[in-house]
């Protein structure tokens, strides 16, 4: 009986030991939906007015695009959002985006992350997630 009580006490205390806290997702570390919304809004405001990239945004409903990009970033960073837009390849197929246009958008996003105080680790993680999409966005 004594052995049983000691064994039970050990088992119960094993649950008391501090478990390592799971690491926060990129979504959480970057600042959640408010930060992703700010980044997408600011980036799209800039590139939609820049003469080097504005042609891709002609006739686009910017409010809808901003919401879609925010949800896309939310999903890609581990947030609990729903992205209902097209694939990157399909949504950019007829735009004939160039490498230069893609790089301008990345530069603006990087600058916006810096301006909004996004940490280096988080900035690099997000850029690594987005980098492979270049092959779906650039068609010329």
Backbone bond lengths (Angstrom), bond angles and torsions (degrees), N, CA, C in turn:
res aa  C-N    CA-C-N  psi(-1)  N-CA   C-N-CA  omega(-1)  CA-C   N-CA-C  phi
1 X - - - 1.439 - - 1.524 110.58 -
2 X 1.315 115.48 -42.97 1.460 119.94 -179.02 1.529 109.69 -62.39
3 X 1.321 117.37 -41.75 1.467 122.34 178.04 1.523 109.94 -59.61
4 X 1.340 116.89 -41.80 1.455 122.82 -179.54 1.534 110.04 -62.67
5 X 1.308 118.50 -44.50 1.470 123.22 -179.18 1.521 109.88 -64.70
6 X 1.308 118.15 -43.38 1.467 121.92 179.29 1.519 109.92 -64.68
7 X 1.335 116.67 -43.31 1.468 120.57 179.21 1.520 111.03 -61.84
8 X 1.314 116.76 -42.55 1.467 120.87 179.33 1.532 110.05 -64.74
9 X 1.310 116.89 -40.43 1.459 121.31 -179.90 1.528 110.01 -63.43
10 X 1.316 116.97 -40.72 1.468 121.37 178.57 1.523 110.04 -64.66
11 X 1.315 117.00 -45.30 1.460 121.19 179.54 1.522 111.48 -62.28
12 X 1.325 116.40 -43.32 1.461 119.83 179.54 1.525 111.65 -65.13
13 X 1.315 116.64 -40.46 1.469 120.16 179.78 1.518 111.94 -70.44
14 X 1.304 117.71 -25.82 1.468 120.31 178.75 1.518 109.99 -59.99
15 X 1.314 116.81 -33.40 1.460 120.67 177.28 1.516 112.38 -74.02
16 X 1.337 116.43 -16.09 1.463 120.32 -178.84 1.525 112.15 -81.89
17 X 1.304 116.27 -19.21 1.460 120.27 -178.19 1.525 108.34 -65.05
18 X 1.296 116.01 134.32 1.464 120.64 -178.50 1.525 110.44 -60.70
19 X 1.300 114.41 123.94 1.459 120.60 176.50 1.521 107.94 -87.33
20 X 1.337 116.71 145.56 1.459 117.92 178.92 1.528 109.77 -62.70
21 X 1.303 115.02 135.61 1.458 120.95 -179.36 1.529 108.46 -73.80
22 X 1.338 117.11 131.22 1.466 117.97 179.13 1.532 109.87 -63.13
23 X 1.326 114.81 143.68 1.456 119.49 -178.73 1.525 110.00 -68.49
24 X 1.306 115.31 142.53 1.459 121.02 178.52 1.527 109.72 -65.33
25 X 1.310 115.97 148.27 1.464 120.58 177.61 1.523 109.85 -71.99
26 X 1.309 115.81 163.64 1.462 120.00 174.78 1.522 109.49 -58.11
27 X 1.312 117.27 -39.75 1.468 121.78 177.26 1.529 110.79 -53.43
28 X 1.320 116.93 -47.64 1.465 121.52 -179.74 1.523 111.31 -67.89
29 X 1.331 116.14 -45.56 1.466 120.40 -176.40 1.524 113.37 -68.03
30 X 1.333 116.61 -29.42 1.458 119.92 -177.34 1.537 111.53 -79.25
31 X 1.339 116.04 -19.14 1.460 119.54 178.37 1.516 113.77 119.88
32 X 1.337 115.96 12.55 1.454 120.50 174.80 1.516 114.38 67.54
33 X 1.318 114.00 -161.03 1.458 121.57 -176.03 1.533 113.10 -60.85
34 X 1.336 118.99 -38.68 1.474 117.52 178.97 1.535 112.73 -59.54
35 X 1.333 116.78 -42.01 1.462 119.21 -179.52 1.526 111.03 -71.92
36 X 1.320 117.99 -42.57 1.465 119.86 179.83 1.520 110.83 -63.75
37 X 1.313 117.36 -37.70 1.462 121.41 176.72 1.529 110.36 -64.82
38 X 1.308 116.72 -44.61 1.464 121.10 178.71 1.531 110.51 -61.07
39 X 1.331 116.53 -45.13 1.468 120.24 -178.76 1.523 111.79 -64.48
40 X 1.329 116.78 -44.86 1.468 118.63 -178.87 1.518 110.62 -68.66
41 X 1.325 118.33 -41.88 1.468 121.03 178.97 1.522 111.75 -61.46
42 X 1.309 116.45 -48.65 1.462 120.03 -178.32 1.525 111.31 -65.25
43 X 1.320 116.58 -44.70 1.466 120.45 -179.19 1.527 110.43 -61.87
44 X 1.320 116.55 -47.48 1.465 119.68 -178.55 1.527 111.99 -68.03
45 X 1.321 117.63 -34.38 1.465 119.73 175.94 1.527 110.75 -60.64
46 X 1.305 116.38 -40.58 1.468 121.13 -177.79 1.527 111.26 -72.79
47 X 1.328 117.30 -52.46 1.471 118.96 -174.50 1.529 112.62 -71.36
48 X 1.337 117.38 -24.95 1.470 119.05 178.67 1.531 111.79 -74.14
49 X 1.325 116.98 -16.94 1.470 121.22 179.41 1.529 112.96 -106.83
50 X 1.323 116.62 -11.49 1.460 121.49 -179.73 1.534 108.63 -73.87
51 X 1.331 118.09 125.10 1.465 119.95 -178.39 1.535 113.76 -58.15
52 X 1.314 117.34 -22.29 1.466 120.74 -179.48 1.525 112.32 -78.15
53 X 1.342 117.70 -18.01 1.462 120.94 -175.56 1.529 113.69 -132.30
54 X 1.305 118.07 -8.73 1.465 121.25 -171.15 1.523 114.16 -62.92
55 X 1.315 118.34 -27.34 1.470 120.65 -177.27 1.525 111.91 -58.43
56 X 1.314 117.49 -30.20 1.470 121.46 -179.41 1.525 112.82 -71.35
57 X 1.322 117.18 -12.24 1.464 120.87 -175.31 1.526 112.82 -111.92
58 X 1.316 116.45 4.19 1.462 120.03 179.39 1.519 109.93 -64.08
59 X 1.326 115.70 128.44 1.455 121.14 178.93 1.520 115.16 77.17
60 X 1.303 117.50 4.11 1.472 121.87 -178.45 1.525 109.14 -86.95
61 X 1.317 116.20 137.32 1.463 121.26 174.53 1.527 107.00 -78.41
62 X 1.324 115.58 100.49 1.466 120.56 -171.48 1.527 112.60 -62.53
63 X 1.322 118.45 -37.45 1.469 119.83 -179.96 1.532 109.98 -60.20
64 X 1.318 116.15 -45.00 1.463 121.09 179.26 1.523 110.87 -65.10
65 X 1.327 116.75 -43.38 1.460 120.61 179.35 1.528 110.97 -62.52
66 X 1.320 117.14 -43.70 1.467 121.00 179.84 1.532 110.85 -60.63
67 X 1.324 116.71 -43.41 1.467 120.03 178.80 1.527 110.73 -64.67
68 X 1.328 116.19 -40.78 1.460 120.81 -179.47 1.531 111.09 -65.10
69 X 1.332 116.47 -45.21 1.473 120.38 179.42 1.524 110.27 -64.59
70 X 1.318 117.39 -40.27 1.468 120.34 177.50 1.522 110.60 -60.11
71 X 1.322 117.38 -46.18 1.467 120.57 178.92 1.521 111.78 -65.64
72 X 1.318 116.53 -37.16 1.463 120.96 177.14 1.535 110.02 -61.18
73 X 1.333 116.11 -48.22 1.469 120.29 179.08 1.522 111.13 -64.10
74 X 1.313 116.42 -37.56 1.465 121.21 178.40 1.527 110.21 -59.06
75 X 1.322 116.49 -49.80 1.468 120.93 179.97 1.529 110.64 -62.27
76 X 1.328 116.56 -45.87 1.473 121.33 -176.47 1.522 112.67 -65.13
77 X 1.336 117.50 -25.51 1.464 120.61 -178.56 1.524 113.00 -97.80
78 X 1.343 116.84 2.75 1.464 119.50 175.97 1.510 114.36 98.12
79 X 1.319 118.04 12.96 1.455 121.18 177.59 1.522 111.28 -80.81
80 X 1.306 114.84 166.61 1.462 121.43 -177.48 1.532 109.53 -96.65
81 X 1.311 116.52 64.29 1.456 122.63 179.39 1.516 109.31 -118.09
82 X 1.307 115.05 170.63 1.453 120.92 176.47 1.525 107.55 -119.84
83 X 1.318 115.92 125.81 1.463 121.49 175.31 1.512 107.52 -104.19
84 X 1.316 116.41 119.09 1.458 120.68 -176.93 1.523 112.61 -109.94
85 X 1.326 116.74 9.00 1.456 120.60 -178.94 1.519 111.91 -78.34
86 X 1.302 113.91 177.82 1.468 122.01 177.47 1.523 110.21 -71.77
87 X 1.320 115.87 169.93 1.460 119.97 171.77 1.526 107.89 -67.55
88 X 1.303 117.30 160.19 1.466 120.74 178.72 1.529 110.37 -60.00
89 X 1.299 116.21 -41.61 1.468 120.58 -178.88 1.527 111.12 -61.45
90 X 1.309 116.17 -47.65 1.462 120.35 -177.65 1.533 111.77 -69.13
91 X 1.311 117.13 -41.87 1.465 119.89 -176.56 1.531 112.82 -71.41
92 X 1.324 117.84 -18.62 1.464 121.13 -179.01 1.529 113.28 -110.27
93 X 1.317 117.41 -0.01 1.470 121.85 -172.54 1.524 113.89 -55.20
94 X 1.317 117.93 -42.47 1.466 121.25 -175.52 1.524 113.70 -95.41
95 X 1.304 117.67 5.23 1.466 120.25 -176.10 1.526 113.37 -86.70
96 X 1.317 117.06 -20.89 1.466 121.85 -179.31 1.533 111.58 54.82
97 X 1.329 115.26 46.67 1.460 120.63 177.75 1.518 110.82 -67.35
98 X 1.310 115.00 141.01 1.466 121.62 178.27 1.528 109.76 -97.58
99 X 1.312 114.80 165.88 1.469 120.24 175.08 1.527 109.30 -59.27
100 X 1.323 116.96 -41.53 1.468 120.75 -179.52 1.528 111.03 -60.15
101 X 1.319 117.47 -43.07 1.463 120.50 179.50 1.530 110.93 -64.69
102 X 1.309 116.35 -41.88 1.463 120.69 177.92 1.526 109.82 -60.85
103 X 1.323 116.49 -45.86 1.468 120.31 -178.26 1.520 112.29 -66.02
104 X 1.327 117.16 -33.07 1.471 119.97 176.17 1.524 109.35 -63.98
105 X 1.326 116.24 -44.64 1.470 119.36 179.93 1.525 110.96 -62.47
106 X 1.318 117.26 -42.04 1.470 120.79 178.16 1.533 110.13 -63.30
107 X 1.327 116.85 -42.68 1.464 120.23 178.76 1.526 111.32 -61.38
108 X 1.333 116.33 -42.16 1.472 119.84 179.29 1.526 109.94 -65.53
109 X 1.327 117.31 -44.15 1.466 120.08 177.76 1.523 110.82 -60.15
110 X 1.312 116.78 -44.05 1.471 120.82 178.89 1.537 110.32 -60.44
111 X 1.317 116.43 -44.58 1.464 121.17 179.45 1.528 110.84 -63.42
112 X 1.315 117.29 -40.27 1.468 121.75 179.31 1.522 110.39 -66.66
113 X 1.326 117.62 -38.17 1.467 119.81 177.01 1.521 109.87 -64.41
114 X 1.319 117.12 -42.76 1.467 120.32 177.15 1.521 110.82 -60.96
115 X 1.334 116.26 -47.28 1.467 121.37 -177.38 1.526 112.37 -63.76
116 X 1.329 116.42 -27.86 1.462 120.71 -178.91 1.524 113.05 -98.01
117 X 1.326 117.06 9.36 1.455 121.17 173.58 1.520 116.23 74.77
118 X 1.326 117.16 23.58 1.462 119.78 176.24 1.527 108.02 -69.62
119 X 1.310 116.81 133.59 1.458 121.69 -177.57 1.524 112.41 -65.22
120 X 1.317 115.66 155.65 1.464 121.83 -179.04 1.520 111.59 -58.69
121 X 1.313 116.88 -44.22 1.472 120.22 -179.83 1.526 110.83 -60.00
122 X 1.326 116.56 -47.14 1.454 121.58 -178.61 1.532 111.31 -66.80
123 X 1.316 115.83 -40.58 1.464 120.30 178.48 1.526 110.06 -61.05
124 X 1.320 116.70 -46.97 1.462 120.43 -179.58 1.529 111.99 -65.30
125 X 1.327 117.01 -38.67 1.468 119.98 178.01 1.522 111.02 -62.96
126 X 1.328 116.99 -44.51 1.461 120.12 -179.57 1.525 110.70 -65.05
127 X 1.316 117.26 -42.77 1.464 120.23 179.43 1.529 111.42 -64.27
128 X 1.340 117.25 -35.36 1.475 120.55 176.28 1.525 111.41 -65.73
129 X 1.317 116.40 -35.41 1.466 120.54 178.29 1.528 110.14 -68.35
130 X 1.316 116.65 -40.33 1.465 121.10 -174.93 1.532 113.49 -82.42
131 X 1.324 118.05 -26.59 1.472 121.89 -174.20 1.530 114.10 -53.21
132 X 1.330 120.06 -45.87 1.469 119.23 -178.57 1.535 113.61 -63.15
133 X 1.302 117.71 -18.09 1.460 121.25 -179.92 1.513 112.59 -71.56
134 X 1.305 116.26 -11.85 1.467 120.79 178.12 1.532 110.26 -52.96
135 X 1.305 116.41 -38.62 1.466 120.98 -175.83 1.537 111.99 -71.70
136 X 1.320 116.81 -18.89 1.464 120.71 176.37 1.518 112.36 -94.90
137 X 1.325 116.63 -24.19 1.464 121.80 -176.93 1.522 111.40 -89.02
138 X 1.325 116.38 -40.49 1.467 121.30 -177.73 1.536 109.16 -84.76
139 X 1.329 115.18 123.76 1.468 118.71 -179.87 1.527 111.38 -122.37
140 X 1.313 118.90 -9.60 1.478 122.01 177.54 1.515 109.92 -124.29
